[in-house]
Amino acid sequence: MDDFGLFVCGVVVTLIAGMGVITSQVFMGYTKFVKQPREEADAKREAE
């Protein structure tokens, strides 16, 4: 039972850490995208 409990704790910790990494990556990319001026994005779209 101790081994199983340790396994469950490890899985939970890994999931929480993975979620934190993924959300931080998404958040960083999102803020970087939002900080760009909208006019530049529109100009790029019209140029293409």
N, C-alpha and C positions, 0 to 999 in steps of 0.2 A: 504493500500500500504506500510505503514511503517513496518508492521509485515512481509509482504512478503519480503521486502528488507532486513530486519534483518535475516530472514531465509536463503535467498540466500547468504548473507555474511558469516553466520555461516557454511553453507555447503562448501563454497569455502575455508574458513580457515581450516576446518576439513580435506578436501582433501589435501591441501598443507602440513599440519602437518603430515598426514598419509604418504604421499609420501616421505617426508623428513625422517621419521623414517624408512620406508622400505628401502630406498636407503642407509641410513647410516648402517643399519644392513647388507645389502648385501655387501657394500663396506668393512666393518670391516671383515666379513667372508672371502671376496675375498683376502684382503691383508694378513690375517693370513694364508690362504692356499698358497699364492704365496711365502711367506717368508720361508716356509719349503724348505729345500734343495731338489733338484730334485732327487738326488741319493737315499735319504731315501725313497722317494715315489716309485721309481723303485724297490728297495730292498723289500719293503713291497709287491708290486705286484708280484714279483717273488716268495716270500715265500708262498703266497696264491696259 
